[in-house]
Structure formats: C-alpha cells, structure tokens
C-alpha cells in the first residue's frame, strides 16, 4: 500500500489592514514567511510545500530564499480558495492549508495532523485542538471552542463556552487551532459551497463544512505553536521577543 501524499500550501497576500506587508516582516533575521516555510519543510510530512501568492514582492522574496512559490489569481475571497487553485494543478491525496502568520508553528503538530487525518480515511477534512485549562479562555469569544464526537469528528465549533457544564461528567473542553487539512477532492468542492447561516452568525468559516453535511476530524495536538500568530504590531513584537530569548538561550 502506497503512503498518502500530502501537499502543503502557504497562502500569502501582501495586503493586511492591521499589518501591511505582514509576510515579509522580519523576525530574528528572517521574514515571517520564511520561518513558516522552513518549519513546514522540517515536519517531513510533505512531498512539496508551496507558497501561493498574487503579489510579486512576496514572490521575489520567496524565490530569493529558495522557496517553492507560485503565482495565483488576485480575486480569491479567502486563503482556502487560493490554496485550492494551487492544489487543482498538483497530483496529491491531501492538502494542508498552512497559515503564513504562524512563525513559531511547531513542525510536530503538522505530523500529528497528517497522521490523524490519514487514520480516518472517511473524513473530508481535519483540524487540531488543545485542552482548555483556564476558565477565562473558556469564556473568551476570541478563543474558538470545539466539541468532538466519540469517533473524534467535530460536532460543533463556537465562540461560546461549549459544552455547557450543567453536570460534572469529566467532559473534555477543547480549543480549536486554525489549521486545516482536506482531501484534494473535498477542498475543490468546499471552496464552491455557499455560505451558511451558522457560519455567518458565529463568523467561523469551518462551520460551512458541518452545515453542508461534510465531516471534519479534530485531532488533539501536544505541540501548539510556541508563540502568537501575528495579526497586530503587538503580536509581532512578542514574536520577536520570543525569538530573541530563544537565541540567547542557545548561546
């Protein structure tokens, strides 16, 4: 039996309302995009990792460091659509959409995601989760919660605290981490699905999958990112601080 093929795609756009040029901002002497690319390769999961962009500044910077980069159309509504354009042209079984703003992505998480997804061949898509241990995180609407079925599939995602603790039954409480894997066949179908009411109400893209009756495996990870995903100047400064600290510890 042949091993399943995993393609990694990092969608990268230059425009960002809060942090323009985000993929090319430097952290510890490398661009954020290069950090994500190198860490994705280090996972050993992928036969190919591609940076997908519609901006020549990002394309040129990626080429300069020897990254595999391809241009896409400029009219994509979201990262998944950009990833699908690339995946449609490449022979693969699975596609992992790797967020380009996670410079401290742990490569071992990618391995857990790939292994867990491959172990559930009937699932259409997959993602990861970690236990919630603090009450303030459970109540925080910016931290997305997920409840899982006995077979590990997603039942629901919400910004609200779920499950509601009416009784104490030892039920685990999970935070959803926003990295997604798809079968190639389902990814191409997913990006054509119309928006759904729950998706729009909660402002959670992954609910579109569940509302249309498709499945998502949710795989617990022991290796969440070592620092923040970078959306603001404060996030960037925190990432730089962590990188500098790690560098000093290695001396």
VMD Tcl script that draws the C-alpha trace (Angstrom):
set ca {
  {0.00 0.00 0.00}
  {1.43 3.38 -1.00}
  {1.80 6.18 1.53}
  {-0.72 9.02 1.08}
  {0.68 12.18 -0.49}
  {0.42 15.44 1.45}
  {0.80 18.82 -0.23}
  {1.45 21.85 1.97}
  {0.29 25.26 0.71}
  {1.00 28.58 2.44}
  {-1.33 31.30 1.10}
  {0.36 34.70 1.37}
  {-1.00 38.11 0.46}
  {0.68 41.45 0.93}
  {-2.38 43.47 1.92}
  {-3.34 43.40 5.58}
  {-5.49 46.07 7.20}
  {-3.74 45.80 10.56}
  {-0.20 44.91 9.43}
  {0.56 45.74 5.76}
  {3.25 43.59 4.16}
  {2.91 41.08 7.01}
  {4.53 38.04 5.31}
  {7.74 40.00 4.66}
  {8.20 41.44 8.14}
  {11.42 40.24 9.73}
  {11.64 38.20 12.90}
  {15.06 37.09 14.06}
  {16.72 37.89 10.75}
  {14.23 36.04 8.52}
  {10.87 37.01 7.09}
  {7.82 35.60 8.80}
  {7.03 33.71 5.59}
  {10.45 32.05 5.51}
  {10.02 30.88 9.12}
  {6.69 29.24 8.25}
  {8.10 27.68 5.08}
  {11.19 26.23 6.83}
  {9.14 24.85 9.69}
  {6.68 23.23 7.27}
  {9.54 21.50 5.45}
  {11.03 20.39 8.78}
  {7.86 18.42 9.56}
  {8.80 15.81 6.97}
  {5.10 15.45 6.13}
  {5.02 16.94 2.65}
  {6.30 15.86 -0.74}
  {6.04 19.55 -1.63}
  {5.41 22.84 0.19}
  {4.26 25.74 -2.00}
  {3.89 29.42 -1.16}
  {0.84 30.74 -3.04}
  {0.68 34.49 -3.67}
  {-0.67 37.11 -6.06}
  {1.99 39.67 -5.13}
  {5.33 39.96 -6.94}
  {7.05 41.34 -3.82}
  {6.24 38.13 -1.95}
  {7.08 36.01 -5.00}
  {10.51 37.63 -5.35}
  {11.29 37.36 -1.62}
  {10.32 33.67 -1.60}
  {12.43 32.92 -4.67}
  {15.38 34.72 -3.09}
  {15.48 32.21 -0.21}
  {14.95 29.21 -2.49}
  {11.31 28.60 -1.61}
  {8.85 26.88 -3.94}
  {6.46 29.70 -4.87}
  {3.65 30.00 -7.41}
  {1.55 32.96 -8.52}
  {-2.23 32.81 -8.21}
  {-5.15 34.93 -9.33}
  {-5.75 38.13 -7.40}
  {-9.51 37.70 -6.95}
  {-9.62 34.96 -4.30}
  {-12.09 35.68 -1.47}
  {-10.02 33.78 1.14}
  {-6.93 31.66 1.72}
  {-8.73 28.36 1.12}
  {-9.69 29.47 -2.38}
  {-6.07 30.42 -3.12}
  {-4.88 27.04 -1.80}
  {-7.44 25.26 -3.98}
  {-6.16 26.98 -7.13}
  {-2.71 25.53 -6.45}
  {-3.96 22.09 -5.37}
  {-6.05 21.71 -8.53}
  {-2.84 21.66 -10.59}
  {-0.85 19.19 -8.45}
  {-1.28 15.43 -8.02}
  {-1.88 14.83 -4.30}
  {-4.18 12.97 -1.92}
  {-4.31 15.55 0.87}
  {-3.76 19.30 1.16}
  {-2.85 21.20 4.33}
  {-3.53 24.93 4.38}
  {-0.67 26.34 6.48}
  {-1.23 29.80 7.91}
  {1.52 32.20 6.86}
  {1.30 34.25 10.07}
  {2.48 31.48 12.44}
  {6.28 31.91 12.54}
  {6.54 29.64 15.59}
  {4.48 26.80 14.15}
  {5.69 23.51 15.67}
  {6.52 21.03 12.86}
  {5.41 18.16 15.12}
  {1.84 19.50 15.05}
  {1.81 19.08 11.27}
  {2.91 15.48 11.72}
  {0.09 14.84 14.22}
  {-2.46 16.43 11.89}
  {-1.32 14.39 8.88}
  {-1.19 11.11 10.80}
  {-4.58 11.66 12.41}
  {-6.23 12.57 9.12}
  {-4.73 9.61 7.27}
  {-6.01 7.33 10.07}
  {-9.61 8.47 9.34}
  {-9.86 7.91 5.57}
  {-13.61 8.58 5.50}
  {-13.20 12.14 6.85}
  {-13.46 15.01 4.36}
  {-11.26 17.42 6.33}
  {-9.29 17.70 9.56}
  {-8.01 20.20 12.10}
  {-6.39 20.22 15.55}
  {-7.30 21.14 19.11}
  {-5.74 21.54 22.56}
  {-7.32 21.27 26.03}
  {-8.66 24.46 27.60}
  {-7.41 24.69 31.18}
  {-8.30 28.26 32.17}
  {-11.83 29.48 32.84}
  {-11.08 32.86 31.23}
  {-10.14 31.10 27.98}
  {-13.35 29.06 28.10}
  {-15.36 32.29 28.38}
  {-13.32 34.25 25.79}
  {-15.22 34.63 22.47}
  {-11.92 35.09 20.62}
  {-10.92 31.55 21.58}
  {-12.92 29.11 19.46}
  {-14.22 26.02 21.20}
  {-14.96 22.66 19.58}
  {-16.88 19.60 20.74}
  {-15.97 16.19 19.36}
  {-17.95 13.01 18.80}
  {-16.74 9.67 20.18}
  {-15.05 8.98 16.84}
  {-13.08 12.24 17.01}
  {-15.16 14.10 14.43}
  {-16.32 17.69 15.00}
  {-19.87 18.11 16.28}
  {-19.77 21.90 16.52}
  {-17.48 24.93 16.78}
  {-18.46 28.03 18.72}
  {-17.19 31.24 20.26}
  {-19.50 30.48 23.18}
  {-18.44 28.16 26.02}
  {-19.30 24.64 24.85}
  {-20.24 22.19 26.21}
  {-22.26 23.98 28.86}
  {-21.26 22.41 32.22}
  {-24.72 21.61 33.57}
  {-23.34 18.45 35.17}
  {-19.83 17.28 36.02}
  {-19.17 14.30 33.75}
  {-15.45 14.69 33.07}
  {-16.17 16.02 29.60}
  {-13.03 17.49 27.96}
  {-13.08 21.11 26.83}
  {-11.17 21.85 23.63}
  {-9.78 24.95 21.96}
  {-9.73 24.81 18.19}
  {-6.48 25.80 16.47}
  {-6.99 27.21 12.99}
  {-5.05 24.93 10.70}
  {-6.97 22.85 8.16}
  {-6.35 19.74 6.11}
  {-8.54 18.48 3.27}
  {-8.69 15.64 0.84}
  {-7.92 17.24 -2.50}
  {-11.33 16.17 -3.82}
  {-13.17 17.80 -0.93}
  {-11.09 21.01 -0.97}
  {-12.13 21.69 -4.56}
  {-15.75 21.08 -3.56}
  {-15.51 23.09 -0.33}
  {-14.45 26.38 -1.92}
  {-17.57 26.27 -4.12}
  {-20.00 25.73 -1.22}
  {-22.26 28.72 -0.48}
  {-22.08 30.49 2.89}
  {-24.31 29.13 5.64}
  {-26.31 30.75 8.48}
  {-24.29 29.33 11.39}
  {-21.04 30.21 9.66}
  {-22.18 33.80 9.26}
  {-23.67 34.03 12.76}
  {-20.53 32.80 14.55}
  {-18.14 34.16 11.90}
  {-16.43 30.76 11.74}
  {-15.56 29.51 8.26}
  {-15.28 25.85 9.32}
  {-19.00 25.71 10.18}
  {-19.71 25.84 6.44}
  {-18.30 22.31 6.25}
  {-20.52 20.92 9.00}
  {-23.66 22.76 7.88}
  {-23.39 21.26 4.43}
  {-23.19 17.79 5.97}
  {-19.48 17.09 5.50}
  {-17.10 15.81 8.15}
  {-14.05 17.15 9.95}
  {-11.72 15.08 12.10}
  {-10.45 17.00 15.15}
  {-7.06 15.78 16.31}
  {-5.64 16.70 19.74}
  {-2.10 18.01 19.50}
  {0.64 18.11 22.12}
  {2.51 20.72 20.10}
  {0.68 24.05 19.64}
  {2.66 26.98 18.27}
  {5.40 28.30 20.54}
  {4.18 31.89 20.16}
  {1.35 34.02 18.77}
  {0.00 34.08 15.27}
  {0.93 37.56 14.09}
  {-2.01 39.87 13.36}
  {-1.01 43.08 15.12}
  {2.11 45.09 15.89}
  {1.90 43.79 19.47}
  {1.92 40.19 18.18}
  {4.95 40.99 16.02}
  {6.84 42.48 18.95}
  {6.01 39.45 21.10}
  {7.22 37.07 18.37}
  {10.47 39.00 18.06}
  {10.92 38.90 21.84}
  {10.44 35.12 21.95}
  {12.86 34.55 19.06}
  {15.48 36.77 20.71}
  {15.05 34.94 24.00}
  {15.42 31.52 22.35}
  {18.54 32.71 20.53}
  {20.10 33.88 23.80}
  {19.28 30.56 25.47}
  {21.05 28.69 22.66}
  {24.30 30.61 23.17}
}
mol new
graphics top color blue
foreach p $ca { graphics top sphere $p radius 0.5 }
foreach p [lrange $ca 0 end-1] q [lrange $ca 1 end] { graphics top cylinder $p $q radius 0.2 }
display resetview
